């Protein structure tokens, strides 16, 4: 059995994300990824069973990184609005700092393959990321709907505006994300 090398695994992850962002999942082959990563095609199979397995595991890895980043600096003792604001800022900062990952998550999230990617760890992280929204519901500050729905009403406008502004600067100009946050907050508060 061949030994796993984290540098090679990272190179495969980076190559996969770059290629999927550039040409889409359907057009990516294991040999193209191997060439871009600077490894042999057989090396990829040390880490992944097949292309679908690779796609799902990379999605789970990247989504886990984003969810962990979204909770940075949030605690249960601060006001709910402050926690929700930090959550939104953290998601926006992740998108800015890891644009390739952010674009990959957006593209991968539209794939039917992701619907079959089940991860208990990912589910726990999603639940944890929704905790400020859950707390807001319990305290009567936020609307009494699914915490995931409330989080979506914050994440999607912010990330979509960021993505659109990257590609259409002349249309959007400079976006004041504080105004965007306040609009999101108005949509979810009681």
N, C-alpha and C positions, 0 to 999 in steps of 0.2 A: 504494500500500500504506500502511495506517495504521500509525503508530508505536506501539510498545508502551510502556505507562506502568506502572511497578512499583507505584505507589499503587493504580491500578485493578485490577491483577492481585491485589494483597493484599486489596483489598476484595471481589473475586470469591471468592477463597479463603476468607476469613472468612465471607462470606454462605453459601457452599456448605456449609461445615462446620456452621455454626449450623443451617441448614435441614435438612440430612440428620440431624443429631442430634435435631432437634425432630420432623420429620414423616416421615423415612425417604427413601431414595433414590427409590423408585417414585413418591412423591408430589411430588418436586421437579421443577420445570420450569425451563428456561433463563430464561423471562420472570420467574418468581418470584425467581430468583437475581439477575437484573439489577436488578429493582426494589429488593430488599433491599440490594444492593451500591451502588445509586445510579448505575448505568451503563445504557446502552442494551443491549438484547438482542444487537444486532449486535456490540457491543464484546467480548462473551464469545468470539465466534468468531475474534477476533484471536489469542486465546491457546489456544483448544481447538477441535478439529474438531467435536465433538458432546458430548452429555452423558456418554457412556461414556468418551470420551477425557479429559474434564475430571475425572471421578471417579477414573480410574486415575492421572492425573498428580498430582492433589492427594494421593491416597493415598501415592504414591511420595515426594512432597515431605515430607509429614508423618512418614511412617515413617523417612525419611532423617534428619530432625531428631531423632526419638526415638533412633535407633540411634547417632547422633553423641553425643547427651547421655548415653547409657548407658555410653560408654567414657571419660567425663570423669575424669581423674586416675588412670587405671589404667595401671600399667607392669609390664613383665616381670620386674622385680627384686624386687618385693614377694611375700610368700607368696601362694599360690593362694587360700587362704580369704579373705585381705584383698581380693584382686582381685574375687572373686565377691561379697563383701559390698558393695564399692563399686558393682559392676555393679547389684546389686539396689537399693541406695539410690538410685542414679542413675535407674533406671527408675521407682521410687516417686516421686522428686522431680519427674521429668518429668510423671507423672500428676497430681501435686498442682498444679504450676505451670501446666500446659497441659491442664486438665481437658477442654476442648472438643476438643483434638487427640486426647487419650487416648480419649475416648468415640467419636470418629470412627474411629480405628484399630480399636477393638473392633467397631464396627458394620460397617465396611468389610471387615474380615478375614473376615466371614461371608458376603460377597457372591461369587457366582460370577464377577463381573467382575474381581475382584482376581486370581483364578487365572490370568487371561490377561494380567495386567499384568506384563510382563517388563522388568526393568531390570538391566543388568550392574552398574551402580553400587550398586543396592540389594543385589544378591547379594554383592558384595564387602564391603559394610558389615555384612551379616549374618554373613559369615565372620569379619570382624574382631571383631564383638561376641562371637562364640563363642570367640575366642582364649584367654581365661582358662580356659575349660572344656577346651579342647584341651590347654593346658599342664598342667592338672590331671590329665588322662588320661595324658599322656606321663610325668609325674612319679609316676604310680601312686597319686595322692591321690584321684582321682575314679573312679567306675565307668567301665569300658571300654565305653561306648555312644556314640551320636552326641552330639557337643557341643551340637547344637541341642536334643536331647531333654533334656540336663542343664540347659540354659538355660531351657527350658520349665518344668521342675520348680521353678525359682526364680521366673520371671516370672509365670506364671499364678496361683499361689496368692497372691502379693503383690498383683498388680493386681486380681484378682477380689475379694479381701478389701477392698481399698481401695474399689473400685466399690460393693460391697455395703454397706460401712460408711457411704458417703456417703448412701445412700438408706434405710438401715435402722439408724440410730444407736441406737435403743432395743433392737434385737436384739443388736448386736455390742458396743456400748459403745466404750470406748477400746481400740484394738488396739495391742498391744506388738509392733511390727515386728521388734524384736530377737529375740523368741521365734519369730516367723514365720520369720525368716531361719535361725535355728538348726534349726528343723524342716525347712526346705528343704535346708539343708546336710546334715543327717542322711540325707535321702533320696538325695543324690547322691554322698556320700563312700563310699570303699571300706570 
